[in-house]
Amino acid sequence: ASDWTDRADRWLMHPVWGIPIFLFLMAFVFFLTFTVGNLPKPGIEQAVESCLEGADRMFNQTGTAKWLKSLILEGMIPGVGSVLSFLPNMIILFFSLSILEESGYMARAAYVMNETMGMAGLSGKAFLPLMLGFGCTVPAVMASRIVEEEAQRKRTILAAHFMSCPARMTVYVLFSQMFFPAHAVLAACSLYLAGIGAAVLTAAIHWRLSEEKREDCLLLELPEYRFPSVGNTVLCVWEKTEEYLVKAGTTICLSSVLLWFLLHTGPSGAVSDISDSFAASAGRLLSPVLSLAGLGNWQTAAALLSGLSAKEAVVSGFSVLYGIKNITSEAGMAQFHAELSASGFGPVNAYALMVFCLLYTPCAAAIAAVRTETKDGKWTACMSVFQLAFAFLAAAAVYQTGRLCFFV
């Protein structure tokens, strides 16, 4: 076994080939997590939809109060459903990480990537969570548990939130097609690169400002390669999956209920029109500040607030606020573009909005995952406020610079 380990390490820990091999293995984990893991999602979504339909019929038959019916059907069940929809991805992720850890490779991966990630004060193990962030922030946060040192784990979580997940892509696609039709792909790609730059920058600044001193060398005990134990792997996956469902699921459900109250209640009580809700009132309150970033109308502020539940909700929020049934259709985009243009919202505003969506406070599911992983509510709150401030400053810089360059 020792000879076989030595032969494998000649390639897996090679100074030239070690990193490409590691990247290939991590890409394979990424593929499994977000390709194979997405296969059961239609069935889970259908099950959640059936649950909603069944609950709706039961409430109609029993004459349940409208507000309670709306709370459960629009708040609690969708909140729990969002947790369940991630479950296949999480199981595959936990399984893959367990295999890599049990086989003895993860210690070698940390050694191979240590020098590269160390430039931003990150552990070599941080590469996997950062890569998973391109698929979804929640599993990226959950994957950060492979980083043992607490300060580096928190730094990894902070950096992972700037990786553009598919939820943000819905915003990029909509506004790029409307305001940059000839360069939509370039506009979207620039945001992905900006996210990577923001991740590296914030991690490096966090490292420099902290009192943590990074060691110049990494001392690791490298075990011999071995076949993973089936029992240990199953137990590890079961324990991590149970923790995800119980802790993160509870927090996400509570966050969904809170968001429902903000969208369905106002100063006069329950509201049927979202423009009369507390969320809309908050949008009007925030609009003077957001005007510095070119996001001054209250509908934009309210849509961004709805994005705290899920970034896709930014697009659906605009659809509701402007009364456009299919905002992603050609006719819907034309109507939306006309509505925005009439209020003075142009290409510079659109790019500032996309930058804001890239950087600002993550969705409720991601925040719940951060609270679960760090077990530090104060740090989670500070991280969320920092990202909001960072997003505002970056969007304001983009908007004000764009105004000067293009004479808007």
KEROGU-971523 format. One record per residue (C-alpha): x, y, z. Coordinates in Angstrom, 3 decimals. Example, Ala and Ser with C-alpha at 12.3 -4.5 7.8 and 13.67 -1.06 7.14 Angstrom:
<vexfis>
12.300,-4.500,7.800
13.670,-1.060,7.140
</vexfis>
This chain:
<vexfis>
0.000,0.000,0.000
2.866,2.349,0.778
4.420,1.821,-2.670
1.046,2.431,-4.344
0.610,5.637,-2.319
4.060,6.860,-3.350
3.340,6.190,-7.026
-0.003,8.008,-6.861
1.538,10.993,-5.095
4.073,11.418,-7.876
1.150,12.653,-9.979
-1.361,13.922,-7.441
1.222,16.063,-5.623
3.363,16.895,-8.651
4.490,20.574,-8.633
3.113,21.031,-12.162
0.317,18.477,-12.568
-0.948,18.487,-8.988
-3.120,21.591,-9.377
-4.694,20.591,-12.769
-5.554,17.160,-11.359
-7.074,18.759,-8.281
-9.089,21.166,-10.437
-10.348,18.260,-12.526
-11.464,16.318,-9.446
-13.180,19.351,-7.962
-14.876,20.074,-11.280
-16.139,16.495,-11.259
-17.562,16.999,-7.755
-19.137,20.220,-9.015
-20.615,18.337,-11.986
-22.098,15.662,-9.770
-23.493,18.165,-7.286
-25.250,20.420,-9.760
-25.962,18.121,-12.697
-26.803,14.743,-11.232
-28.102,16.449,-8.096
-30.575,18.466,-10.160
-32.183,15.388,-11.706
-34.582,14.704,-8.803
-35.535,18.372,-8.485
-38.548,18.262,-10.855
-39.999,15.444,-8.771
-39.410,17.336,-5.531
-40.888,20.512,-6.990
-43.903,18.526,-8.182
-44.292,17.042,-4.704
-44.180,20.513,-3.150
-46.723,21.707,-5.730
-48.987,18.763,-4.901
-48.626,19.603,-1.219
-49.653,23.182,-1.942
-52.672,22.041,-3.969
-53.716,19.566,-1.282
-53.359,22.159,1.458
-55.322,24.658,-0.624
-58.219,22.215,-1.061
-58.196,21.392,2.640
-58.235,25.077,3.624
-61.108,25.773,1.216
-63.117,22.922,2.666
-62.507,23.927,6.271
-62.993,27.654,5.719
-59.564,28.605,7.026
-58.917,32.326,7.435
-57.428,33.925,4.321
-54.408,35.339,6.125
-53.508,31.974,7.661
-54.037,30.258,4.324
-51.753,32.757,2.590
-49.117,32.471,5.321
-48.898,28.702,4.961
-49.270,28.514,1.165
-47.059,31.484,0.293
-44.667,31.505,3.225
-44.098,28.305,5.187
-44.532,25.579,2.557
-42.432,27.347,-0.123
-39.799,28.021,2.549
-39.561,24.349,3.492
-39.763,23.430,-0.190
-36.680,25.516,-0.920
-34.762,23.411,1.605
-36.023,20.151,0.136
-35.157,21.231,-3.407
-31.493,21.508,-2.358
-31.509,18.107,-0.642
-30.273,15.957,-3.601
-27.421,18.405,-4.213
-26.463,18.342,-0.559
-26.479,14.543,-0.327
-24.215,14.221,-3.369
-21.932,16.963,-2.091
-21.624,15.367,1.351
-21.064,11.954,-0.249
-18.334,13.247,-2.577
-16.537,15.112,0.212
-16.746,12.067,2.452
-15.203,9.863,-0.251
-12.348,12.306,-0.819
-11.742,12.625,2.921
-11.934,8.901,3.632
-9.626,8.052,0.727
-6.880,10.306,2.089
-6.863,12.692,-0.852
-8.304,15.789,0.854
-5.169,16.352,2.929
-3.126,16.274,-0.265
-5.518,18.680,-1.993
-5.035,21.152,0.841
-1.274,20.893,0.400
-1.461,21.348,-3.386
-3.700,24.438,-3.232
-2.269,25.942,-0.066
0.209,28.292,-1.717
-2.265,29.567,-4.335
-5.129,30.210,-1.926
-2.731,31.576,0.670
-2.234,34.725,-1.402
-5.642,35.851,-0.091
-5.237,34.334,3.362
-7.298,31.265,2.472
-6.637,27.602,3.065
-6.070,25.307,0.097
-9.300,23.559,1.034
-11.212,26.788,0.358
-11.110,26.215,-3.375
-13.972,23.716,-3.381
-16.496,25.981,-1.584
-15.564,28.879,-3.866
-16.125,26.743,-6.949
-19.428,25.415,-5.635
-20.545,29.018,-5.170
-21.030,29.251,-8.934
-23.762,26.645,-8.626
-25.413,27.774,-5.392
-24.271,29.675,-2.323
-25.947,27.279,0.140
-23.839,24.184,-0.684
-20.783,26.446,-0.941
-21.350,27.556,2.642
-21.990,23.985,3.756
-18.797,22.831,2.023
-16.759,25.374,4.004
-16.801,22.947,6.923
-13.818,21.193,5.312
-11.753,24.232,6.397
-10.923,23.468,10.028
-9.557,26.839,11.205
-12.476,29.083,12.192
-11.110,32.402,10.884
-10.261,30.872,7.505
-13.646,29.141,7.351
-15.434,32.443,7.903
-13.201,34.101,5.306
-14.065,31.322,2.868
-17.789,31.815,3.513
-17.439,35.554,2.960
-15.624,35.057,-0.348
-18.019,32.348,-1.559
-20.956,34.763,-1.467
-19.457,36.795,-4.308
-19.482,33.875,-6.729
-22.359,34.403,-9.182
-24.962,31.695,-8.627
-27.635,30.881,-11.270
-30.201,32.888,-9.262
-28.273,36.072,-10.013
-28.074,35.060,-13.674
-31.814,35.709,-14.041
-31.156,39.377,-13.258
-28.093,39.517,-15.521
-29.931,37.988,-18.474
-32.997,40.216,-18.174
-31.199,43.550,-17.867
-28.367,42.673,-20.261
-30.838,41.771,-22.988
-32.882,44.917,-22.414
-30.094,47.478,-22.136
-27.080,45.822,-23.816
-28.644,43.703,-26.585
-25.506,43.699,-28.759
-23.178,42.929,-25.840
-25.389,40.933,-23.472
-22.930,38.031,-23.132
-20.022,40.391,-22.458
-22.035,42.254,-19.809
-22.983,39.032,-18.029
-19.433,37.619,-18.175
-18.003,40.850,-16.779
-20.154,40.376,-13.681
-18.829,36.873,-13.126
-15.262,38.215,-13.289
-16.204,41.106,-11.003
-17.520,38.604,-8.471
-14.248,36.670,-8.487
-12.327,39.918,-8.044
-14.566,40.944,-5.144
-14.068,37.551,-3.474
-10.271,37.774,-3.674
-10.251,41.418,-2.561
-12.482,40.952,0.473
-10.667,37.793,1.574
-7.297,39.533,1.309
-8.518,42.622,3.203
-10.139,40.471,5.894
-6.854,38.613,6.314
-4.748,41.771,6.482
-7.048,43.454,8.989
-7.294,40.430,11.259
-4.747,39.582,13.895
-4.312,36.139,12.398
-0.800,35.279,11.285
-0.519,32.825,8.438
2.258,30.307,8.686
4.733,30.170,5.804
4.654,26.376,5.724
1.882,23.805,5.985
2.552,20.733,8.081
0.238,17.837,7.322
0.263,14.152,8.086
-0.499,12.479,4.781
-2.227,9.123,5.327
-1.909,6.234,2.898
-4.617,5.978,0.265
-7.399,3.607,1.237
-10.822,2.535,0.068
-13.545,4.528,1.888
-15.516,2.678,4.514
-19.139,2.257,3.435
-20.371,2.500,7.004
-18.405,5.655,7.796
-19.462,7.291,4.526
-23.166,6.545,5.036
-23.032,7.724,8.654
-21.234,10.946,7.691
-23.730,11.726,4.912
-26.687,10.941,7.187
-25.460,13.147,10.028
-24.686,16.121,7.778
-27.974,15.787,5.890
-29.969,15.618,9.122
-28.195,18.707,10.431
-28.949,20.571,7.207
-32.645,19.725,7.304
-33.202,20.389,11.011
-31.147,23.538,11.555
-31.018,25.321,8.193
-34.558,24.244,7.344
-35.972,25.740,10.532
-34.207,29.058,10.010
-35.246,29.269,6.357
-38.866,28.594,7.284
-38.807,31.406,9.851
-37.186,33.764,7.318
-39.887,32.941,4.769
-42.618,33.683,7.303
-41.030,37.054,8.143
-40.797,37.966,4.456
-44.460,37.049,3.972
-45.488,39.468,6.706
-43.457,42.264,5.122
-45.050,41.697,1.713
-48.640,41.195,2.902
-49.052,43.684,5.720
-48.918,47.457,5.901
-49.675,50.316,8.295
-53.414,49.701,7.846
-53.143,45.936,8.388
-53.351,43.179,5.788
-52.951,44.382,2.197
-53.768,42.777,-1.145
-51.657,45.226,-3.136
-47.898,44.877,-2.618
-47.449,48.618,-3.164
-49.237,49.224,0.166
-47.083,46.782,2.142
-44.324,47.426,4.619
-41.874,46.229,1.960
-43.085,48.966,-0.407
-42.897,51.527,2.384
-39.335,50.433,3.064
-38.637,50.819,-0.657
-39.842,54.418,-0.570
-37.739,55.032,2.526
-34.616,53.624,0.881
-35.065,55.211,-2.531
-33.395,58.571,-1.655
-30.239,56.741,-0.548
-30.270,54.298,-3.455
-30.611,57.198,-5.893
-26.864,57.746,-5.421
-26.401,54.389,-7.113
-28.966,55.109,-9.825
-31.614,52.961,-8.149
-33.836,55.719,-6.849
-37.388,54.598,-7.685
-39.220,52.786,-4.906
-40.133,49.829,-7.122
-36.451,49.012,-7.590
-35.824,49.244,-3.850
-38.832,47.003,-3.128
-37.694,44.455,-5.739
-34.225,44.370,-4.187
-35.799,43.807,-0.765
-37.743,40.845,-2.138
-34.426,39.471,-3.399
-33.440,38.794,0.192
-35.634,35.700,0.047
-34.129,34.525,-3.258
-32.311,36.459,-5.957
-34.789,35.200,-8.560
-37.411,37.155,-6.622
-35.862,40.392,-7.896
-37.196,39.626,-11.375
-40.564,38.379,-10.119
-40.750,41.430,-7.853
-40.381,43.754,-10.824
-43.056,41.746,-12.637
-45.534,42.224,-9.778
-44.649,45.851,-9.119
-45.037,46.878,-12.765
-47.978,44.568,-13.494
-46.181,42.624,-16.268
-47.357,39.008,-16.431
-44.444,37.538,-18.421
-41.571,39.932,-17.947
-39.019,37.661,-19.666
-40.946,37.474,-22.954
-40.114,39.825,-25.816
-43.289,41.825,-25.282
-42.776,41.842,-21.519
-39.202,43.096,-21.818
-40.306,45.798,-24.240
-42.980,46.978,-21.819
-40.603,46.827,-18.864
-37.919,48.719,-20.799
-40.429,51.421,-21.687
-41.570,51.728,-18.056
-37.998,52.049,-16.804
-36.921,54.436,-19.554
-39.848,56.718,-18.765
-38.430,57.134,-15.253
-34.926,57.922,-16.561
-33.541,54.426,-15.976
-30.904,53.728,-18.639
-27.938,51.406,-19.385
-25.746,52.898,-16.649
-28.528,52.359,-14.099
-29.012,48.811,-15.380
-25.353,47.891,-14.953
-25.284,49.463,-11.486
-28.334,47.368,-10.593
-26.625,44.171,-11.781
-23.503,45.025,-9.763
-25.689,45.593,-6.701
-27.421,42.228,-7.200
-24.031,40.556,-7.559
-22.662,41.888,-4.288
-25.489,42.574,-1.866
-26.739,40.523,1.071
-27.353,36.887,0.067
-30.712,35.129,0.084
-32.403,33.902,3.241
-31.319,30.315,2.550
-27.661,31.359,2.365
-27.887,33.470,5.520
-29.500,30.535,7.327
-26.708,28.259,6.149
-24.080,30.754,7.359
-25.720,30.963,10.784
-25.858,27.177,10.949
-22.226,26.657,9.932
-20.638,29.423,12.004
-23.006,29.225,14.999
-22.323,32.948,15.299
-25.352,35.175,14.805
-23.390,38.380,15.358
-20.833,37.530,12.683
-23.587,36.506,10.265
-25.354,39.847,10.789
-22.103,41.783,10.354
-21.341,39.883,7.156
-24.785,40.694,5.755
-24.448,44.404,6.596
-20.936,44.517,5.120
-22.103,42.983,1.843
-24.996,45.438,1.651
-22.651,48.396,2.199
-20.090,46.991,-0.244
-22.789,46.509,-2.895
-24.055,50.057,-2.434
-20.590,51.601,-2.676
-19.689,49.535,-5.751
-22.996,50.297,-7.497
-22.673,53.994,-6.642
-19.121,54.029,-8.031
-20.311,52.371,-11.253
-23.254,54.754,-11.638
-21.373,57.956,-10.842
-18.438,56.958,-13.059
-20.815,56.005,-15.844
-22.558,59.374,-15.592
-19.254,61.180,-15.993
-18.026,58.990,-18.854
-21.251,58.857,-20.852
-22.707,62.266,-19.829
-25.906,60.686,-18.535
</vexfis>
